[in-house]
Every structure is written in structure tokens, then in C-alpha cells.
């Protein structure tokens, strides 16, 4: 069994490979060759009066491929930064996090790898954004208006340039030093002009692609930011897009929904994630969610990725405002990406070997 850390992942795979792996996984799902479930969260109050414990997992597998489950163990709390409420997390202590992917063979059940999920998480979310840009944005989109300058923002730019000829980016984040450093480093890395802006309004003005990539617990994309012809991506920013923005979007691209469990075929599952929590022990300061995760949007304005991959073009005019969202197919992503990383680690001789016998037993469970 392989133990593969974030440094190995970063050196083994490139963004265009992640994009290809996810597109292939989606095709397999649409063809009935792959299966997954929505993200499941379990929430329990901790000793901190303002924090809660959250266990999150998602899983899926594919014929001829692998099975994978991604797991996270987090302490969740909120804090205010420069007028914005952000959701923060840690494991053990601030600055450290626990997230991993377990990869298995579907041929004999063998545990194949345990992989840190940090790099994969950023890359797979950004690859989703790129797939949305590829199929739903204007083919001539060249300028990005970006809100956010963290890791997600970096990977979303890396992914966007894989699918569109991006020539310029305007970026805003509340801390001047962060946005200026981001602009300088990403300009050099991508060979694209990245310009720091001192207000979000300046950053989004004239954008062909509008990206909100932040850890804010409240929306950062405002209705007045939208312009005809834009494609919109929102990561973080309150976990969805407000109704006043939804009303302005004329075309929605949704990647898809997980299928219903066996015996529950009449129950539709389209929530991004499902949450179970203890009925006692929560306080108002913990900010537990009081509503369901956002679900399918768009009604008559909605197109599924499966239709586009079946050679039905995404019908959009030059003035349409488009928005892409994954739906709840996260579990279908990790077996594809982790399998790619595993195969590359074998070929390159990377990762630490753990005796597989440590994970086997002779007692029938």
C-alpha cells in the first residue's frame, strides 16, 4: 500500500490531466459505469463554545477503475476578518488539517493507497471550474475578474488557462499585500497579465469570466457585478449564489446528481451534501446551518453536462449570463483523480510503502 503526500501529488500530476480525468469520470457516470453518493457530514459539538466537530466523507467507484473514499476531520468555527465573516477549520490545532483519500481495488478489495487530499482537493475543484468554462463560457472569453487570492484562486487560474486563451486577470482580496503578491506570482507563473485592484468593483468590471474564490461565509459576488455575456463561478462565498443573482443568470450548467439509493428510487437526491447532527449541545455561537445545502437551480434555464457530452451543444447567446455547478457528484471525482495519482506514483517510484498486511485480518468482519 502506498502513502502519498501532498508534495508527491503536486509533482506527479498537472492540471490538464486532472481536467481530463474528471471529464472521463463524468462520462463513465453518465454511461452507468460509475457510481457515487453525495457528501455526508456528521456534526457534534466540541468543548469550544464557538466551534463544532465535523466529519465529512464522499465516495465512489468505476468499472475498470478504482473505488475511493475521501474523509475529512475538522473543527469548524467562524470569525470576522476585515468586515467579512469567514468559516475557519483546523485539526488538532490551527494551521493543521486532516483530510485523506483511501483508494481500493475493485477486483480483489485490496487497499492500494492513502493520499493526502489537500492538493487534490484544490485541483479537482478548479478542474470543475475549467470544465464549466469550457462548455458554458463564450469561446472568446479572455479577461477574468477574480475575487480572492488564496489557494483556490491560484488553482482556478491555472485551470482556466487550460481551456481558454486568457490574456488578463483583475484580482481583489481585502488584504493589499495578499492581492499584490498573488498578482506578481501568478503573472510570472502563467505568463498572463494579473492586475491587483483596490476594490471588488474594479476587479469585476468588464470581466468575461467572473470568479469568486474565497473562504467567506457570506456571498462576495453581488448582483450589480454581473454583466451580459459573463460566465460566473462561485467557490465559497456562502456555499451558493443568492436568489437575486440566480434571477439574473440566464443559463445554468449542472454536471449532475447522484442516483437514488436502491429501494429509494422515488426520492431525488440533488442537495450538494447531507448533514446529520446531534439534537443537543449546539449553541448559537457555533453557527450550525439551519437549512439544507443548496440544490438544483435553473428550472427551464438548466442544461446537464450529460446532454453536452452527448453532442447536444450548450445553447447560449453572446449576452447570456451563465453559471456552472458540479451538483453533488464529488464522490465520482476522487476515484478518478486518486487512481491517476496512484498509477503515476507507481511509475515514478514515489510515495512510502506500507505493508498491506497491516490492513488485513483473518477474522471475518
C-alpha positions as CSV (number, residue, x, y, z in Angstrom):
1,X,0.0,0.0,0.0
2,X,1.2,3.5,-0.9
3,X,1.3,6.5,1.4
4,X,1.3,9.5,-0.9
5,X,1.7,13.1,0.5
6,X,0.8,16.4,-1.0
7,X,4.3,17.1,-2.2
8,X,4.2,13.9,-4.3
9,X,0.8,14.7,-5.6
10,X,1.9,18.2,-6.7
11,X,4.9,16.8,-8.6
12,X,3.1,13.9,-10.2
13,X,0.1,15.4,-11.9
14,X,-0.7,18.5,-13.9
15,X,-3.9,20.5,-14.1
16,X,-4.8,19.4,-17.6
17,X,-4.5,15.8,-16.6
18,X,-6.9,16.4,-13.7
19,X,-9.4,18.0,-16.1
20,X,-9.2,15.1,-18.4
21,X,-9.6,12.6,-15.6
22,X,-12.7,14.3,-14.3
23,X,-14.3,14.5,-17.7
24,X,-13.7,10.8,-18.2
25,X,-15.2,10.1,-14.8
26,X,-18.3,12.1,-15.6
27,X,-18.7,10.3,-18.9
28,X,-18.5,7.0,-17.0
29,X,-21.1,8.1,-14.6
30,X,-23.5,9.2,-17.3
31,X,-23.0,5.8,-19.1
32,X,-23.8,3.9,-15.9
33,X,-20.2,2.7,-15.4
34,X,-19.5,4.7,-12.3
35,X,-21.4,5.3,-9.1
36,X,-21.1,7.7,-6.2
37,X,-23.0,9.3,-3.3
38,X,-23.4,12.9,-2.0
39,X,-21.1,14.2,0.6
40,X,-22.2,13.2,4.1
41,X,-21.4,15.4,7.1
42,X,-21.7,14.5,10.8
43,X,-21.7,17.4,13.3
44,X,-21.1,17.1,17.0
45,X,-20.5,19.9,19.5
46,X,-17.0,20.1,20.9
47,X,-15.6,21.6,24.1
48,X,-15.2,25.0,22.4
49,X,-18.4,27.0,22.8
50,X,-18.0,28.6,19.4
51,X,-16.9,25.5,17.4
52,X,-18.3,22.2,16.3
53,X,-16.7,18.9,15.1
54,X,-17.5,17.9,11.6
55,X,-16.7,14.6,9.9
56,X,-17.2,14.7,6.2
57,X,-16.9,11.9,3.6
58,X,-17.8,11.2,-0.1
59,X,-17.1,8.1,-2.1
60,X,-17.5,6.4,-5.5
61,X,-16.0,3.9,-7.9
62,X,-15.9,2.9,-11.5
63,X,-15.9,-0.3,-13.6
64,X,-12.4,-1.0,-14.8
65,X,-11.0,1.6,-12.4
66,X,-10.9,2.1,-8.6
67,X,-13.0,2.8,-5.6
68,X,-12.1,5.8,-3.3
69,X,-13.5,7.5,-0.2
70,X,-12.4,10.9,0.8
71,X,-12.6,11.7,4.5
72,X,-12.2,15.0,6.5
73,X,-12.0,15.5,10.2
74,X,-12.4,19.2,11.1
75,X,-13.1,21.6,13.9
76,X,-15.3,24.3,12.4
77,X,-15.7,27.9,13.6
78,X,-16.3,31.4,12.2
79,X,-14.5,34.6,12.6
80,X,-14.7,38.1,11.3
81,X,-11.9,39.4,9.1
82,X,-11.9,43.0,7.8
83,X,-15.7,43.1,7.7
84,X,-16.2,39.6,6.3
85,X,-17.3,36.5,8.2
86,X,-15.2,33.5,7.2
87,X,-15.6,29.9,8.0
88,X,-12.3,28.5,9.5
89,X,-11.3,25.0,10.3
90,X,-8.4,23.0,11.8
91,X,-7.5,19.6,13.1
92,X,-5.6,19.3,16.4
93,X,-4.5,23.0,16.3
94,X,-4.9,26.0,14.0
95,X,-2.8,25.6,10.9
96,X,-3.0,21.8,10.6
97,X,-5.7,19.9,8.8
98,X,-6.8,16.2,8.4
99,X,-8.1,15.1,5.0
100,X,-7.2,11.9,3.1
101,X,-8.3,9.6,0.3
102,X,-8.4,5.8,0.7
103,X,-8.1,4.0,-2.7
104,X,-9.1,0.4,-3.2
105,X,-9.0,-2.2,-6.0
106,X,-12.5,-3.2,-7.1
107,X,-11.0,-6.5,-8.4
108,X,-9.9,-8.0,-5.1
109,X,-10.7,-5.3,-2.5
110,X,-7.0,-4.5,-1.8
111,X,-6.3,-1.2,-0.1
112,X,-3.9,0.5,-2.6
113,X,-3.1,3.9,-1.3
114,X,-3.7,6.5,1.4
115,X,-3.3,10.0,-0.1
116,X,-3.3,13.5,1.5
117,X,-6.3,15.3,0.0
118,X,-5.0,18.9,0.1
119,X,-3.5,19.3,-3.3
120,X,-6.1,17.0,-4.9
121,X,-8.9,19.0,-3.3
122,X,-7.8,22.3,-4.8
123,X,-7.0,20.8,-8.2
124,X,-10.3,18.9,-8.6
125,X,-12.5,21.9,-7.6
126,X,-10.5,24.1,-10.0
127,X,-10.8,21.5,-12.8
128,X,-14.5,21.5,-12.3
129,X,-14.4,25.3,-12.8
130,X,-12.4,24.8,-16.0
131,X,-15.0,22.2,-17.3
132,X,-17.7,24.8,-16.7
133,X,-15.7,27.4,-18.5
134,X,-15.0,25.0,-21.4
135,X,-18.6,24.2,-22.0
136,X,-20.6,27.3,-20.9
137,X,-18.4,30.4,-21.3
138,X,-18.1,32.4,-24.5
139,X,-15.3,30.8,-26.7
140,X,-13.7,34.2,-27.0
141,X,-13.6,34.8,-23.2
142,X,-10.2,36.4,-22.4
143,X,-10.5,38.5,-19.2
144,X,-11.1,37.2,-15.7
145,X,-12.4,39.2,-12.8
146,X,-11.3,37.4,-9.7
147,X,-12.4,37.9,-6.0
148,X,-9.9,36.0,-3.8
149,X,-6.2,35.5,-3.7
150,X,-5.8,32.2,-1.8
151,X,-5.0,28.6,-2.9
152,X,-8.4,28.1,-4.6
153,X,-7.9,31.3,-6.6
154,X,-4.5,30.2,-7.8
155,X,-5.7,26.8,-8.9
156,X,-8.7,28.2,-10.7
157,X,-6.5,30.5,-12.8
158,X,-4.2,27.5,-13.6
159,X,-7.2,25.6,-14.7
160,X,-8.8,28.4,-16.7
161,X,-5.8,28.9,-18.9
162,X,-6.0,25.2,-19.8
163,X,-9.4,25.7,-21.6
164,X,-9.5,29.4,-22.7
165,X,-6.9,31.8,-24.1
166,X,-6.8,34.1,-21.0
167,X,-4.9,37.3,-21.6
168,X,-5.6,39.3,-18.4
169,X,-6.9,39.0,-14.9
170,X,-8.1,41.6,-12.4
171,X,-7.9,40.4,-8.8
172,X,-9.2,41.8,-5.5
173,X,-8.9,40.5,-1.9
174,X,-9.3,42.6,1.2
175,X,-5.6,42.5,2.2
176,X,-3.5,44.6,-0.1
177,X,-0.3,42.6,0.4
178,X,-2.0,39.4,-0.4
179,X,-3.5,40.6,-3.7
180,X,-0.3,42.2,-4.8
181,X,1.8,39.1,-4.1
182,X,-0.8,37.0,-5.9
183,X,-0.7,39.2,-8.9
184,X,3.0,39.2,-9.1
185,X,3.5,35.5,-8.6
186,X,0.7,34.4,-10.9
187,X,1.7,36.8,-13.7
188,X,5.2,35.2,-13.7
189,X,3.8,31.6,-13.4
190,X,1.2,31.8,-16.2
191,X,2.6,34.5,-18.5
192,X,-0.7,36.3,-18.1
193,X,-1.1,39.9,-17.0
194,X,-2.6,39.8,-13.5
195,X,-3.5,43.2,-12.0
196,X,-4.3,43.9,-8.3
197,X,-7.3,46.1,-7.8
198,X,-8.2,48.1,-4.7
199,X,-11.9,47.5,-4.8
200,X,-14.0,44.4,-5.8
201,X,-16.0,46.7,-8.2
202,X,-12.8,47.4,-10.2
203,X,-11.8,43.8,-10.3
204,X,-15.1,42.5,-11.8
205,X,-15.6,45.4,-14.3
206,X,-15.6,44.2,-17.9
207,X,-14.9,40.5,-16.9
208,X,-15.7,37.8,-19.4
209,X,-15.4,35.3,-16.5
210,X,-16.3,36.3,-13.0
211,X,-14.8,34.1,-10.3
212,X,-15.5,34.3,-6.6
213,X,-12.9,32.0,-4.9
214,X,-12.9,32.8,-1.1
215,X,-13.5,31.3,2.3
216,X,-16.1,33.9,3.1
217,X,-19.2,32.6,4.9
218,X,-21.3,35.3,3.1
219,X,-21.6,36.0,-0.6
220,X,-18.8,38.0,-2.2
221,X,-20.4,38.2,-5.7
222,X,-23.1,40.9,-5.8
223,X,-25.9,41.3,-8.3
224,X,-24.5,44.6,-9.6
225,X,-21.3,42.8,-10.5
226,X,-22.9,40.8,-13.3
227,X,-22.7,41.9,-16.9
228,X,-24.2,40.4,-20.1
229,X,-22.1,37.7,-21.7
230,X,-20.3,36.7,-18.4
231,X,-19.7,33.2,-17.1
232,X,-19.9,33.0,-13.3
233,X,-18.1,30.7,-10.9
234,X,-18.6,30.8,-7.1
235,X,-16.4,28.8,-4.7
236,X,-17.1,29.6,-1.0
237,X,-18.9,32.8,-0.7
238,X,-21.7,31.4,1.4
239,X,-21.9,28.0,-0.2
240,X,-24.1,29.1,-3.1
241,X,-25.4,32.0,-5.0
242,X,-28.2,34.2,-3.6
243,X,-31.6,34.3,-5.3
244,X,-31.1,37.8,-6.6
245,X,-28.1,36.6,-8.5
246,X,-29.8,33.4,-9.7
247,X,-32.6,35.6,-11.2
248,X,-30.0,37.3,-13.4
249,X,-28.4,34.1,-14.7
250,X,-30.0,33.1,-18.0
251,X,-28.3,29.7,-18.5
252,X,-27.3,27.1,-15.8
253,X,-24.9,24.2,-16.5
254,X,-25.2,21.5,-13.9
255,X,-22.9,18.5,-14.0
256,X,-25.4,16.1,-12.5
257,X,-27.0,14.5,-9.5
258,X,-26.2,11.2,-7.7
259,X,-28.7,8.4,-8.4
260,X,-31.1,7.4,-5.6
261,X,-30.2,4.5,-3.3
262,X,-31.5,1.1,-4.1
263,X,-35.1,0.9,-2.8
264,X,-35.4,4.7,-2.7
265,X,-35.8,5.3,-6.5
266,X,-38.7,7.7,-6.0
267,X,-36.5,10.0,-3.8
268,X,-34.5,12.6,-5.6
269,X,-31.1,13.5,-4.2
270,X,-29.9,16.8,-5.5
271,X,-28.5,18.6,-2.4
272,X,-24.8,19.3,-2.6
273,X,-24.4,17.5,0.8
274,X,-26.5,15.9,3.5
275,X,-25.9,16.7,7.2
276,X,-26.7,14.7,10.4
277,X,-26.0,16.2,13.8
278,X,-26.7,15.6,17.5
279,X,-30.0,17.0,18.6
280,X,-28.4,18.5,21.7
281,X,-25.3,20.6,22.6
282,X,-25.3,23.3,20.0
283,X,-25.1,27.0,20.8
284,X,-25.8,30.0,18.6
285,X,-22.2,30.9,18.6
286,X,-21.3,27.7,16.8
287,X,-23.3,28.9,13.7
288,X,-24.7,25.4,12.7
289,X,-26.5,25.6,9.4
290,X,-30.3,25.8,9.8
291,X,-31.1,25.0,6.2
292,X,-30.4,22.3,3.6
293,X,-27.5,22.6,1.3
294,X,-28.3,24.3,-2.0
295,X,-29.9,22.2,-4.5
296,X,-30.6,22.2,-8.2
297,X,-31.2,25.6,-9.7
298,X,-32.3,27.0,-13.0
299,X,-35.5,25.1,-14.0
300,X,-36.1,25.8,-17.7
301,X,-32.7,27.5,-17.9
302,X,-30.9,24.3,-16.8
303,X,-28.7,22.1,-19.0
304,X,-27.0,19.0,-17.8
305,X,-23.4,18.1,-18.7
306,X,-24.6,14.7,-19.8
307,X,-26.5,16.3,-22.7
308,X,-23.5,18.3,-23.8
309,X,-21.3,15.2,-23.7
310,X,-23.9,13.5,-25.9
311,X,-23.2,16.2,-28.6
312,X,-26.0,18.5,-27.7
313,X,-24.4,22.0,-27.7
314,X,-24.8,24.3,-24.8
315,X,-27.1,26.9,-26.3
316,X,-26.1,30.4,-25.3
317,X,-26.1,33.8,-26.8
318,X,-23.4,36.4,-26.5
319,X,-25.5,38.2,-24.0
320,X,-26.4,35.3,-21.8
321,X,-25.0,35.2,-18.2
322,X,-24.0,31.6,-17.5
323,X,-23.2,29.7,-14.3
324,X,-21.8,26.2,-13.8
325,X,-22.0,24.0,-10.8
326,X,-20.9,20.4,-10.1
327,X,-24.1,19.3,-8.4
328,X,-23.4,16.5,-5.9
329,X,-21.0,14.3,-7.9
330,X,-18.0,14.9,-5.6
331,X,-17.8,11.2,-4.8
332,X,-17.3,10.4,-8.5
333,X,-14.2,12.6,-8.7
334,X,-11.8,11.1,-6.1
335,X,-11.6,7.6,-7.5
336,X,-10.5,9.0,-10.9
337,X,-8.0,11.6,-9.6
338,X,-6.6,9.3,-6.8
339,X,-6.3,6.5,-9.3
340,X,-4.3,8.7,-11.6
341,X,-2.0,9.8,-8.8
342,X,-1.6,6.2,-7.7
343,X,-0.6,5.0,-11.1
344,X,1.8,7.8,-11.6
345,X,3.4,7.2,-8.2
346,X,4.0,3.5,-9.1
347,X,5.6,4.5,-12.4
348,X,7.8,7.2,-10.8
349,X,8.6,5.1,-7.7
350,X,7.2,7.8,-5.4
351,X,5.4,7.5,-2.1
352,X,6.1,5.5,1.0
353,X,5.4,1.7,1.1
354,X,3.2,0.4,3.9
355,X,2.8,-3.4,4.3
356,X,-0.7,-4.2,3.0
357,X,-0.8,-6.9,5.7
358,X,-1.3,-4.1,8.3
359,X,-4.7,-3.5,6.8
360,X,-5.8,-7.2,6.6
361,X,-7.0,-9.6,9.2
362,X,-8.0,-13.3,9.5
363,X,-11.2,-12.6,11.4
364,X,-14.3,-12.3,9.3
365,X,-15.9,-8.9,9.8
